[in-house]
Amino acid sequence: MKWLVIFVFLFCTKCTSKAQHKTKLVILDTDIAGDYDDVGAIALLHAFADNNEIEILATISCNAFHTTAPTLSVLNTYFNRADIPIGVTKRTAPNKNCPQGWAEVLLEKYPHEITSNNQAMEAVSLYRKTLASQPDQSVTIITIGFFTNLADLLASKGDQYSPLTGEELVEQKVKLLTSMAGALGSGKKKGREYNVRIDVGAAQKVLAEWPTPIILSPLEVGHRIRTGIKLSDNESIQNSPVKDAYKIGLTKDNNIRGRMSWDQTAVWVAVRGVSPYFDSRMINFKILDDGSNIVIPGERFEYLENNRSTRKIAEDLE
């Protein structure tokens, strides 16, 4: 009888453990600084975590600009998750500043444990450490910036965290990559998109060699979805780094319509799925050396498209 009780206990414990993994395990890779839609995307990510839909395993910057890791520390601290590991590329480029100056304001105003990129873990090491400790086929990576870190991850060798190469580790541990990247273009005009063209070589490598399914949320989807005005005008919200980033950015841009929501769409789809807010189709495209891309026959990527009123999507995002 004693052994039966032990067996039942172990079996139920195993079932409970499996049930706990129904929440999605997520790593966010961002270029946070150049645009404030990254702030909106991170706020959305934490909202999903508050709702127990996801567990945020790490937040990582693909941008070497000096405010990036501290800004992630500000936001994770504000949302009561200061313990989320933070990584940053240790390359000197890409290095894209914050033209509206909102990042510097947030660092001056809000508490954060990481005050310098030097205090954050190197991006690929954090990826490898995090992935190696997760169940197989369990991690969703969301990239809303350049492909720099992911290309370096694919090229990485075995280390203290795993004997596997980067590509083998991704194939074993990652379930899905969702990326804000790409553009279709129109007519004879090639598609050109910022996250691709800033580090073309990295984008070419990742989109050619990544071993898991990929969902792309392209330029034309987020471009039509405007958010931020409702938030920045809400006087009941005080002492919010998210509100401050949008208010400063929208004011500096003289923007009265709201910021395009490129990065939020990638986060939404990674967590909630494509339907009912979006449609998608399977395509392939080639990234040219000048950073533009052309659509070619194939079914390599699930490519997002709008299918509902963009105002309704914006309302729900906000």
N, C-alpha and C positions, 0 to 999 in steps of 0.2 A: 504493500500500500504506500509506503514511504516513497519508493522509487516512482510510483505512478504519480504521486503528488508533485515530485520534483519535475517529472517529464511534462506534466500539464503546465506547471509554472514556467518552465523554459519555453514551451510552445507558445503560451500566451504572451510572454515577454517578447518573443520574436515577432509575433503578430502585431503587438503594440508598436514595436520599433518600425515595422514596415508602414504602419498607419501614419506614424509621425513623419515619414518621408513623402507623404502626399503633398506637403507644402513644397513648392519649387525652390530649388537651391540656385541662387543667382550670383553671378559676378558682373559688376558694371565696370566698363572701360570707357572713360570720358576724356575729352580735351578741354575740360572746364576752364574757362577764362575768356575765350574769344567771343562767346555768345552766352546769353542768359537762358536760352531754352534748356541748357544742361541742368540749370538749377531747378527748372520746372520738372524735368525728367527725374531728378533725384528726389524731389518732393513726392512725386507720384510713386516712385519705388518704395519710399518709406511708408506711404499710405497703404500700399499693398502689404507691406510687412506688418503694419499695425492691424491689418485685417486678417493676419495669419495665412495669407495666400503664398507668401514667399519667406525665405530666410536669406538675408543678404550676407554672403560669405566674404566679400571683399569689394572695395571700391578702389579703382586703379586709374591713374592718369597716364595718358599717352602723350601729354604735352609737357615739355620741360620747363615752361614758364614758372617763375618762382612762387606764384600764388596758388598753384594747383593743389598740391597735397594739403596745405593749410586750409584751403577753401573746403575740401572734402571733410577735413576735421571739423570745421565750423558746422557744416550741415549735418554730419553724423551726430555730433554733440547736441545740436538743437533738437534733433528727433530722438534723443535719448538712446543713441546707439554709438556712443563714443568708442566702444571697444571693437567696432568693425575694423579689421586690418586695412591699412591704406598703403598703396604702392604707387610708384611713379617711375617713368622711364629715366634712366641715368644717362641717356644720350643727350647731346647738346641741342639736337633738333629732332622733331619739330619743336619750335619755341615760339608760340603765338601769344601775344599779350592780351590784356583786357582793355579794349579801346574806350569803353564807357566808364571805366574806373570803379565799377561796382564791387569787384573782388577786393580791392584795397579797402573799401569802406567796410565790407563784412569782416575783414580781418582785424580792423581797428575796433569794431563795435561789439563783436560776439566772442564768447569763450571758445578756445580750441587748444587741444593738447599738442598737436603737431604745428610748430611755428615755422618750419623750414622743410623744403623737399629733402634735405639731407637726413632728416629724422624718419622719413618714410622708407619702407623696404623697396628694393629694386623690383621693378614690375614683373619680370620673368620669374625671378625667385619666388615672389608671392604667388604668382599663378601656379607654379609647380608645387609649392608647399600646399596650397589650398586644394588643388585638384587631386593630388596624391592621397589626401585624407578622406575623400568623398567616395560614396558607392559608385559602382560602374554605371555609366549611361544616365547620370543623375543631374548634371550641372547644365544650366542655361547661361551662356555668356551673352551679354548685351553690350554691343559696342556703339557708342554715339560720338565717336571721334575718329581719329586716324587709325590705320591698321598696324601701326608701328610695333606695338607690344605683341600683337597676335603673330606677326611675321617672325619676331624674335623668339616667341614661344615655340613655333613650329620648328625653328632651326636649332633649338636648344638640345643639349646632350644630357645623358643621365647625370644625376647628382645625388646629394645626400637625401633628397626627398623621394626620388624614384630612379630606378635604373633605366627607365624607358626614355626614348627620345621624346622630344616635344610632340611630334606628330603622333607617336604611339600613345602618349599620355592623353592627348586630346581625344583620339579615337576611342580610348578605353573609358574615359570619365565624362566626356561632354555629350549631352543629348542634342543640343540645338545651339546654333549661333544666330542671333537676331541683330541686324545691323542697320543703322541709318546711313545709307550709302547709295550712290548711283542716281542716274537720271536718264530718261529715255531720249530727250531731245525732240525735235519736231522737224518734219520734212527731211531736208538734207543736212540739217544742223545736228552735230553730234551732241550727245548728252555730256554735261560737265557738272561735277558735284564736288564741293569743297573737301569733304572727308577723304575722297579718293585722290584728288589732285595734289594735296599737300604732301603726301608720302606715296607717290605713285608705285614705286618698287614694292613697298610693303603691301599695298592693295592688290597688285598683280599676283604676288606670291600667295596671299591668303585666299583670294577668290579662285585661284587655280588649284591650290593644294589642300585646302581645309577638308578634313575627312568626314564631317558630319553634315546633316541638313542645314541649310541657310535660308533665313527669311530676310529679305531686303525691304526696308521702308524707304522709298526713294524721295528725292527732292520734291517731286510734284505732289506727293501726298501731303506732307506736313506743311507745304507752302500755302495751302488753302485753308488751313485750320489755325485760326488766330486765338491766342489766349493771353491773359495777363492783365487786361484792363479792369475786369471785375475784381481781381485780387488787389491791384494797386489802388483802386478807389474805395476799398472796404475799410472804413475808419475803425471798425471794431477789432480789426487785426492790428496789433501793435508788437513791436520788437520781434519781427519775423525777418530772418535773412532772405527768405524766399520773396516776400513782399518787397523788401528793400532792393534786391537785385533787379526785379522787374520794374519798380518805380524809377530807379535810376536809369536803367537801360532804355525804357520807353521814353523818358523825358529827354535823354541825350539824343535819341534817335528822332525826336519830334514825332513819335508814333502814336496815333490816336485810334488805331484799328486793333492793336494787339500784335504780339510777336508770333511769327510763324512757329508751329509746334512740331518741328522735324523730330527732335529727340524723344518727345513724349509718345509719339506714335510707335516708335520702336519698343519702348518700355511696355506700353499697353499691350501690344501684340505678343510680346514675349511671355507676358504673364497671363493674359485673358484669352489669347488666341485671335485668329483673323476675323471670324464672324462674331456678331452680326454687323459690326461697324465697317468692315472692309471686305473687299473681294481680293482675290489674288489669281495669278496665273504663273505657270512655269515657263521660264525663259532661260537663255544664256546670253552673256554678253562678254565682249572682249575689251579690256582696258588698254588703251593705246599709251605710248610712252609720253605723250603730252598731257596725260591725265583725263582725257575724254574717253567715253565708252560708246561702243556700238553694239546693238542687239544682234545676236546671231542665233541660228536655230539650235534648239536644245532645251533640256529641262533641268538645268543645274540648280537654279535658284527659284524660290517661291517669291514672286514679286508683288508687292502690295499695291492695291488700287482702292480709291474711295468708292463707296457705294451708297452712302447716305448723305443727308444734309450736313455740310461741314459745320454749320452752327450747332447742330445737335451734338456732334462729336466734341466740339469745343466746350460746350456746356458741361458735358460729362467728364471730360478731362479736368476742367477747372474745378 
